[in-house]
């Protein structure tokens, strides 16, 4: 085999292995911040599904491309606007992170018989200032402290 053929073979193997690297695939598998239905999984380090009364729906959020957000807080609907500033340096390490500001939030005013989870959810959401996405998980933080963990779900049509 000629040196040029060996060099071409080595280059082809290197490119193939680089394309298959799990770290490259992990970065591509992150759910997008916007247009994903994010369903609450943890709040204050506790799994919320265990706390959910029978027949109740978990809080969820969806962030639209136009800068608006909406969702369900546990009894009431909620919405408002948001601004994110992605952290490009952190994205190079695999996770997607950035700052997050929830602006002009509102909720409906339904009277709810069991609203402790909703009140805790809204209180935590009101303190959020940053986010991280790893795969199908959205982590919302306040001053570096994890407040809420969401899992990506398929939006209802």
N, CA and C of each residue as an Amber inpcrd file, in Angstrom:
protein
   471
   0.8420000  -1.1750000   0.0000000   0.0000000   0.0000000   0.0000000
   0.8910000   1.2430000   0.0000000   0.5010000   2.2250000  -0.7780000
   1.2660000   3.4590000  -0.8630000   0.9860000   4.3250000   0.3620000
   1.9400000   5.2290000   0.6290000   1.7890000   6.1310000   1.7780000
   0.5330000   6.9790000   1.6520000   0.1890000   7.4200000   0.4620000
  -1.0080000   8.2490000   0.2810000  -2.2750000   7.4510000   0.5650000
  -2.2780000   6.1520000   0.2150000  -3.4310000   5.3120000   0.4960000
  -3.5750000   5.0750000   1.9990000  -2.4580000   4.8570000   2.6830000
  -2.4820000   4.6590000   4.1330000  -2.9730000   5.9280000   4.8160000
  -2.4720000   7.0730000   4.3720000  -2.8970000   8.3510000   4.9530000
  -4.3880000   8.5710000   4.7490000  -4.8930000   8.2370000   3.5760000
  -6.3210000   8.3990000   3.2870000  -7.1480000   7.4660000   4.1620000
  -6.6720000   6.2150000   4.3460000  -7.3700000   5.2590000   5.1900000
  -7.4030000   5.7240000   6.6480000  -6.2820000   6.2040000   7.1580000
  -6.2160000   6.7140000   8.5340000  -7.1500000   7.9030000   8.7080000
  -7.1830000   8.8050000   7.7360000  -8.0630000   9.9690000   7.7950000
  -9.5270000   9.5340000   7.7940000  -9.8770000   8.5650000   6.9520000
 -11.2500000   8.0930000   6.8770000 -11.6750000   7.4490000   8.2000000
 -10.8230000   6.6540000   8.8160000 -11.1250000   6.0280000  10.1020000
 -11.2870000   7.1000000  11.1800000 -10.4140000   8.0790000  11.1960000
 -10.4850000   9.1490000  12.2000000 -11.7820000   9.9410000  12.0780000
 -12.1740000  10.2610000  10.8460000 -13.4160000  11.0100000  10.6290000
 -14.6170000  10.1740000  11.0570000 -14.6140000   8.8940000  10.7170000
 -15.7190000   8.0080000  11.0990000 -15.8310000   7.8940000  12.6110000
 -14.7290000   7.6720000  13.2970000 -14.7560000   7.5700000  14.7550000
 -15.1850000   8.8870000  15.3900000 -14.7260000   9.9950000  14.8480000
 -15.1140000  11.3000000  15.3870000 -16.5940000  11.5580000  15.2380000
 -17.1730000  11.1180000  14.1350000 -18.6050000  11.3150000  13.9100000
 -19.4450000  10.4470000  14.8360000 -18.9030000   9.3220000  15.2870000
 -19.6520000   8.4030000  16.1440000 -19.4320000   8.6620000  17.6330000
 -18.6120000   9.5950000  17.9680000 -18.3010000   9.8810000  19.3660000
 -19.5860000  10.1410000  20.1530000 -19.7470000   9.4890000  21.2980000
 -20.9690000   9.6310000  22.0900000 -21.1790000  11.0670000  22.5570000
 -20.0850000  11.8040000  22.7670000 -20.2610000  13.1900000  23.2210000
 -20.8790000  14.0390000  22.1160000 -20.5500000  13.7540000  20.8670000
 -21.1710000  14.4930000  19.7620000 -22.6440000  14.1360000  19.6520000
 -22.9690000  12.8610000  19.8100000 -24.3610000  12.4400000  19.7210000
 -25.1800000  12.9890000  20.8780000 -24.6090000  13.0670000  22.0620000
 -25.3370000  13.5860000  23.2220000 -25.7380000  15.0350000  23.0030000
 -24.8350000  15.8320000  22.4340000 -25.1470000  17.2380000  22.1950000
 -26.2830000  17.3770000  21.1920000 -26.3590000  16.4740000  20.2280000
 -27.4100000  16.5400000  19.2210000 -28.7480000  16.0650000  19.7720000
 -28.7580000  15.3310000  20.8700000 -29.9860000  14.7590000  21.4140000
 -30.6770000  15.6610000  22.4220000 -30.1660000  16.8530000  22.6620000
 -30.8320000  17.7650000  23.5890000 -32.1470000  18.2300000  22.9740000
 -33.1860000  18.2490000  23.7950000 -34.4630000  18.7810000  23.3350000
 -34.3300000  20.2960000  23.2200000 -35.0260000  20.9070000  22.2800000
 -34.9610000  22.3670000  22.1640000 -35.7030000  23.0410000  23.3150000
 -35.2010000  24.1860000  23.7350000 -35.8460000  24.9400000  24.8110000
 -37.2720000  25.3000000  24.3980000 -37.3990000  25.8980000  23.2120000
 -38.7120000  26.3090000  22.7220000 -39.3820000  25.1550000  21.9760000
 -40.6860000  25.1730000  21.9710000 -41.5160000  24.2050000  21.2490000
 -41.4600000  22.7960000  21.8300000 -41.0230000  22.6500000  23.0590000
 -41.0400000  21.3640000  23.7550000 -42.0010000  21.5010000  24.9320000
 -42.8050000  20.4950000  25.1580000 -43.6610000  20.4750000  26.3430000
 -42.8170000  19.9320000  27.4840000 -42.5770000  20.7720000  28.4880000
 -41.7690000  20.4020000  29.6510000 -42.7000000  20.1110000  30.8090000
 -42.7180000  18.8660000  31.2830000 -43.5810000  18.4470000  32.3900000
 -42.7510000  18.3420000  33.6620000 -43.2490000  18.9300000  34.7330000
 -42.5290000  18.9490000  36.0020000 -42.2830000  17.5360000  36.5140000
 -41.0510000  17.2950000  36.9370000 -40.6610000  16.0010000  37.4750000
 -40.2110000  16.1150000  38.9340000 -39.4400000  17.1840000  39.2340000
 -38.9520000  17.3960000  40.5950000 -39.0960000  18.8610000  40.9770000
 -39.3520000  19.0640000  42.2550000 -39.4210000  20.4200000  42.7960000
 -38.7630000  20.3870000  44.1660000 -37.7690000  21.2210000  44.3670000
 -37.0580000  21.2420000  45.6400000 -36.3920000  19.9180000  45.9570000
 -35.9620000  19.2000000  44.9300000 -35.2880000  17.9240000  45.1250000
 -36.2180000  16.7470000  45.3570000 -37.5140000  16.9790000  45.3520000
 -38.4980000  15.9130000  45.5960000 -39.2100000  15.5410000  44.3010000
 -39.4500000  14.2540000  44.1060000 -40.2090000  13.7800000  42.9660000
 -41.6650000  14.1820000  43.1580000 -42.2210000  14.9410000  42.2180000
 -43.5820000  15.4550000  42.3970000 -44.6610000  14.4460000  42.0380000
 -44.3380000  13.4290000  41.2720000 -45.3730000  12.4620000  40.9140000
 -45.8860000  11.7250000  42.1480000 -45.0220000  11.5050000  43.1340000
 -45.4380000  10.8410000  44.3660000 -46.3650000  11.7370000  45.1970000
 -46.2520000  13.0420000  45.0340000 -47.0630000  13.9970000  45.8040000
 -48.3770000  14.3430000  45.1130000 -48.5250000  13.9380000  43.8710000
 -49.6760000  14.3230000  43.0670000 -50.9330000  13.5700000  43.4940000
 -51.9920000  14.2940000  43.8540000 -53.2430000  13.6150000  44.1900000
 -53.7900000  12.8490000  42.9800000 -54.5040000  11.7740000  43.2360000
 -55.0630000  10.9480000  42.1580000 -55.9200000  11.8010000  41.2210000
 -55.7320000  11.5770000  39.9380000 -56.5200000  12.2840000  38.9360000
 -56.0270000  13.6740000  38.5930000 -55.0030000  14.1620000  39.2600000
 -54.4720000  15.5000000  38.9950000 -53.3950000  15.4520000  37.9200000
 -53.2190000  16.5710000  37.2510000 -52.2320000  16.7060000  36.1810000
 -51.0090000  17.4530000  36.7090000 -49.8300000  17.0370000  36.2730000
 -48.5900000  17.6980000  36.6960000 -48.4470000  19.0710000  36.0490000
 -47.8290000  20.0170000  36.7460000 -47.5150000  21.2990000  36.1220000
 -46.6290000  21.0920000  34.8960000 -46.8100000  21.9490000  33.9030000
 -46.0460000  21.8500000  32.6570000 -45.8830000  23.2340000  32.0410000
 -44.8190000  23.3870000  31.2580000 -44.5230000  24.6460000  30.5680000
 -44.1760000  24.3800000  29.1090000 -44.5150000  25.3430000  28.2660000
 -44.0750000  25.3510000  26.8800000 -43.6020000  26.7630000  26.5640000
 -42.4170000  26.8580000  25.9820000 -41.8390000  28.1360000  25.5730000
 -41.9450000  28.2300000  24.0560000 -42.5650000  29.2930000  23.5550000
 -42.7570000  29.4630000  22.1190000 -41.5800000  30.2250000  21.5100000
 -41.4010000  30.0540000  20.2210000 -40.3290000  30.7470000  19.4970000
 -40.4990000  32.2660000  19.5390000 -41.7340000  32.7500000  19.7140000
 -41.9890000  34.1940000  19.6970000 -41.6880000  34.8830000  21.0250000
 -41.1620000  34.1380000  22.0220000 -40.8140000  34.7410000  23.2990000
 -41.9150000  34.6740000  24.3340000 -42.9780000  33.9530000  24.0470000
 -44.0460000  33.7830000  25.0380000 -43.9370000  32.3850000  25.6480000
 -44.5080000  32.2320000  26.8280000 -44.5820000  30.9140000  27.4440000
 -45.9760000  30.7120000  28.0130000 -46.3460000  29.4740000  28.1680000
 -47.6320000  29.1340000  28.7340000 -47.5330000  27.8020000  29.4200000
 -48.5820000  27.4700000  30.1370000 -48.5540000  26.1800000  30.7930000
 -49.6680000  26.0060000  31.7850000 -49.4420000  25.0350000  32.6500000
 -50.4010000  24.6340000  33.6510000 -49.6640000  24.5470000  34.9770000
 -50.2030000  25.1800000  36.0080000 -49.5170000  25.2490000  37.2970000
 -49.9880000  24.1870000  38.2930000 -50.9680000  23.4030000  37.9320000
 -51.5000000  22.3960000  38.8520000 -52.9990000  22.5400000  39.0220000
 -53.4800000  23.7430000  38.8690000 -54.9140000  24.0370000  38.8930000
 -55.2080000  25.1470000  37.8880000 -54.3840000  26.1590000  37.8910000
 -54.5570000  27.3150000  37.0190000 -53.6060000  27.2640000  35.8290000
 -54.0230000  27.9320000  34.7640000 -53.1500000  28.1220000  33.6090000
 -52.2290000  29.2920000  33.9010000 -51.0850000  29.3140000  33.2520000
 -50.1610000  30.4250000  33.4400000 -49.5420000  30.8000000  32.1060000
 -48.9590000  31.9760000  32.0600000 -48.3110000  32.4370000  30.8380000
 -47.5240000  33.6920000  31.0830000 -46.9670000  34.2170000  30.0150000
 -46.1780000  35.4330000  30.0600000 -45.1710000  35.4420000  28.9220000
 -44.1450000  36.2440000  29.0780000 -43.0640000  36.3080000  28.1090000
 -41.7870000  35.8380000  28.7850000 -40.8010000  35.4780000  27.9580000
 -39.5060000  35.0750000  28.4920000 -38.3950000  35.6110000  27.6010000
 -37.2270000  35.7200000  28.2000000 -36.0090000  36.0520000  27.4630000
 -34.9300000  35.0860000  27.9100000 -34.2100000  34.5280000  26.9340000
 -33.0700000  33.6760000  27.2670000 -31.8350000  34.2350000  26.5880000
 -30.7140000  34.0270000  27.2330000 -29.4160000  34.3450000  26.6600000
 -28.5710000  33.0900000  26.8180000 -28.4230000  32.3160000  25.7150000
 -27.6390000  31.0850000  25.8040000 -26.1840000  31.3700000  26.1610000
 -25.5820000  30.4650000  26.8990000 -24.1690000  30.5450000  27.2570000
 -23.4130000  29.6910000  26.2530000 -22.8230000  30.3270000  25.2480000
 -22.1410000  29.6070000  24.1700000 -20.9630000  28.7890000  24.6840000
 -20.2570000  29.2660000  25.6760000 -19.0970000  28.5380000  26.2070000
 -19.5260000  27.2270000  26.8500000 -20.6060000  27.2470000  27.6180000
 -21.0770000  26.0260000  28.2780000 -21.5890000  25.0230000  27.2550000
 -22.1450000  25.5080000  26.1390000 -22.6570000  24.6040000  25.1080000
 -21.5430000  23.7420000  24.5330000 -20.3360000  24.2320000  24.5430000
 -19.2040000  23.4620000  24.0340000 -18.8970000  22.2650000  24.9290000
 -19.3170000  22.3190000  26.1930000 -19.0940000  21.2240000  27.1260000
 -20.2050000  20.1850000  27.0680000 -21.1710000  20.3500000  26.2100000
 -22.2310000  19.3610000  26.0470000 -23.6020000  19.8190000  26.4830000
 -23.7260000  20.4720000  27.6130000 -25.0320000  20.9370000  28.0880000
 -25.3770000  22.2610000  27.4210000 -26.6520000  22.5540000  27.3630000
 -27.1210000  23.8440000  26.8680000 -27.5330000  24.6400000  28.0950000
 -26.9030000  25.7750000  28.3070000 -27.2170000  26.5860000  29.4810000
 -27.3690000  28.0450000  29.0820000 -27.9120000  28.8220000  30.0000000
 -28.0390000  30.2450000  29.7700000 -28.8510000  30.9040000  30.8630000
 -29.0300000  32.2040000  30.7020000 -29.8700000  32.9320000  31.6460000
 -31.3050000  32.9140000  31.1410000 -32.2320000  33.0230000  32.0670000
 -33.6540000  32.9910000  31.7430000 -34.3720000  34.0200000  32.5890000
 -35.1580000  34.8500000  31.9360000 -36.0020000  35.8170000  32.6430000
 -37.4450000  35.5680000  32.2310000 -38.3120000  35.3580000  33.2110000
 -39.7430000  35.2170000  32.9620000 -40.3810000  36.5710000  33.2150000
 -40.9850000  37.1410000  32.1800000 -41.4930000  38.5040000  32.2260000
 -43.0190000  38.5250000  32.1660000 -43.6060000  39.4470000  32.8980000
 -45.0580000  39.6490000  32.9030000 -45.8360000  38.3490000  33.1180000
 -45.4660000  37.5480000  34.1200000 -46.1900000  36.2920000  34.3240000
 -47.6150000  36.5420000  34.8140000 -48.5100000  35.6540000  34.4310000
 -49.8920000  35.7340000  34.8940000 -50.4250000  34.3170000  35.1000000
 -51.4540000  34.2030000  35.9170000 -52.1740000  32.9410000  36.0900000
 -53.6640000  33.2330000  36.0600000 -54.4220000  32.2080000  35.7470000
 -55.8670000  32.3370000  35.8900000 -56.1610000  32.3130000  37.3880000
 -57.3860000  32.5740000  37.7670000 -57.7260000  32.7170000  39.1930000
 -58.7650000  31.7020000  39.6560000 -58.6520000  30.4690000  39.1760000
 -59.5760000  29.4280000  39.6270000 -59.3580000  29.1560000  41.1040000
 -60.4300000  28.8630000  41.8010000 -60.3230000  28.4710000  43.2060000
 -60.0080000  26.9760000  43.2280000 -58.9380000  26.6270000  43.8830000
 -58.4640000  25.2460000  43.8700000 -58.5110000  24.6690000  45.2770000
 -59.1170000  23.4860000  45.4370000 -59.2330000  22.9090000  46.7770000
 -57.8940000  22.5030000  47.3790000 -56.9630000  22.0140000  46.5590000
 -55.6590000  21.5800000  47.0600000 -54.5920000  22.2920000  46.2500000
 -54.1810000  23.4670000  46.7080000 -53.2760000  24.2760000  45.8950000
 -51.8660000  24.4060000  46.4690000 -51.4810000  23.5590000  47.4250000
 -50.1390000  23.6760000  48.0110000 -49.0440000  23.4590000  46.9700000
 -49.2170000  22.4260000  46.1060000 -48.2090000  22.1690000  45.0830000
 -48.1410000  23.3280000  44.1010000 -49.2830000  23.8410000  43.6930000
 -49.3040000  24.9480000  42.7470000 -48.6220000  26.1860000  43.3370000
 -48.9240000  26.4870000  44.5860000 -48.3110000  27.6580000  45.2150000
 -46.7930000  27.4970000  45.3130000 -46.3260000  26.3090000  45.6640000
 -44.8850000  26.0500000  45.7460000 -44.2400000  26.1290000  44.3640000
 -44.9260000  25.5900000  43.3530000 -44.4300000  25.6350000  41.9830000
 -44.2880000  27.0780000  41.4940000 -45.3300000  27.8670000  41.6850000
 -45.2950000  29.2680000  41.2290000 -44.2390000  30.0760000  41.9840000
 -44.0810000  29.8080000  43.2800000 -43.0560000  30.5030000  44.0630000
 -41.6540000  30.1720000  43.5360000 -41.4050000  28.8860000  43.2740000
 -40.0970000  28.4790000  42.7440000 -39.8760000  29.0590000  41.3580000
 -40.8950000  29.0150000  40.5120000 -40.7860000  29.5430000  39.1470000
 -40.4830000  31.0380000  39.1570000 -41.0210000  31.7410000  40.1350000
 -40.8000000  33.1860000  40.2360000 -39.3740000  33.5770000  40.5830000
 -38.5680000  32.6410000  41.0540000 -37.1790000  32.9520000  41.4270000
 -36.1690000  32.5400000  40.3660000 -36.6100000  31.8270000  39.3390000
 -35.7080000  31.2560000  38.3260000 -34.9540000  32.3430000  37.5640000
 -33.6320000  32.1120000  37.3790000 -32.8220000  33.0620000  36.6130000
 -31.8970000  32.3950000  35.5920000 -31.8880000  31.0610000  35.5510000
 -31.0530000  30.3750000  34.5630000 -31.6050000  28.9840000  34.2860000
 -31.0910000  28.3860000  33.2160000 -31.5650000  27.0670000  32.8090000
 -30.4100000  26.2280000  32.2820000 -30.6070000  24.9220000  32.2980000
 -29.6920000  23.9620000  31.6860000 -30.5430000  22.8780000  31.0530000
 -30.1820000  22.4880000  29.8380000 -30.8470000  21.3630000  29.1800000
 -29.8090000  20.2830000  28.9630000 -30.1200000  19.1010000  29.4360000
 -29.2860000  17.9200000  29.2160000 -30.1980000  16.8140000  28.7230000
 -30.1010000  16.4800000  27.4530000 -30.9620000  15.4510000  26.8720000
 -32.4040000  15.8830000  26.9000000 -33.2410000  15.1040000  27.5960000
 -34.6670000  15.4310000  27.6770000 -35.0460000  16.0740000  29.0050000
 -34.0600000  16.6250000  29.7120000 -34.3140000  17.2690000  31.0130000
 -34.0380000  18.7670000  30.9300000 -34.9200000  19.5460000  31.5330000
 -34.7520000  20.9920000  31.6780000 -34.6100000  21.2760000  33.1600000
 -33.4950000  21.8880000  33.5440000 -33.2200000  22.2380000  34.9320000
 -33.3570000  23.7490000  35.0620000 -34.2100000  24.2190000  35.9670000
 -34.3600000  25.6520000  36.2220000 -33.7270000  25.9640000  37.5660000
 -32.8790000  27.0000000  37.5690000 -32.0970000  27.3410000  38.7540000
 -32.3320000  28.7810000  39.1780000 -32.0430000  29.0400000  40.4400000
 -32.0800000  30.3790000  41.0030000 -30.7750000  30.5900000  41.7610000
 -29.9800000  31.5460000  41.3240000 -28.6690000  31.8120000  41.9310000
 -27.8330000  30.5380000  42.0620000 -27.8790000  29.6980000  41.0180000
 -27.0960000  28.4740000  41.0000000 -27.7150000  27.3100000  41.7510000
 -28.8350000  27.5200000  42.4330000 -29.5020000  26.4610000  43.1900000
 -30.6290000  25.8590000  42.3570000 -30.6270000  24.5390000  42.2270000
 -31.6480000  23.8470000  41.4470000 -33.0120000  23.9880000  42.1150000
 -33.9760000  24.4730000  41.3580000 -35.3310000  24.6620000  41.8820000
 -36.3300000  23.6740000  41.2860000 -36.2910000  23.5190000  39.9480000
 -37.2820000  22.7030000  39.2590000 -36.6120000  21.8510000  38.1960000
 -37.0930000  20.6210000  38.0300000 -36.6080000  19.7270000  36.9830000
 -37.8200000  19.3000000  36.1660000 -37.7150000  19.4570000  34.8560000
 -38.7760000  19.0680000  33.9320000 -38.2550000  17.9840000  32.9930000
 -39.1580000  17.1970000  32.4660000 -38.8260000  16.1930000  31.4560000
 -39.6270000  16.5320000  30.2040000 -38.9880000  16.3570000  29.0460000
 -39.6450000  16.6530000  27.7770000 -40.7470000  15.6390000  27.5140000
 -41.8810000  16.1410000  27.0780000 -43.0220000  15.3060000  26.6990000
 -43.4150000  15.6740000  25.2870000 -44.2310000  14.8770000  24.6790000
 -44.7350000  15.1810000  23.3400000 -45.9290000  16.1080000  23.4780000
 -45.8760000  17.2810000  22.8280000 -47.0390000  18.1930000  22.9190000
 -48.2780000  17.5580000  22.3460000 -49.4100000  17.8770000  22.9260000
 -50.6960000  17.3930000  22.4130000 -51.0550000  18.2000000  21.1780000
 -51.5790000  17.5220000  20.1940000 -51.9910000  18.1960000  18.9500000
 -53.3780000  18.7710000  19.1140000
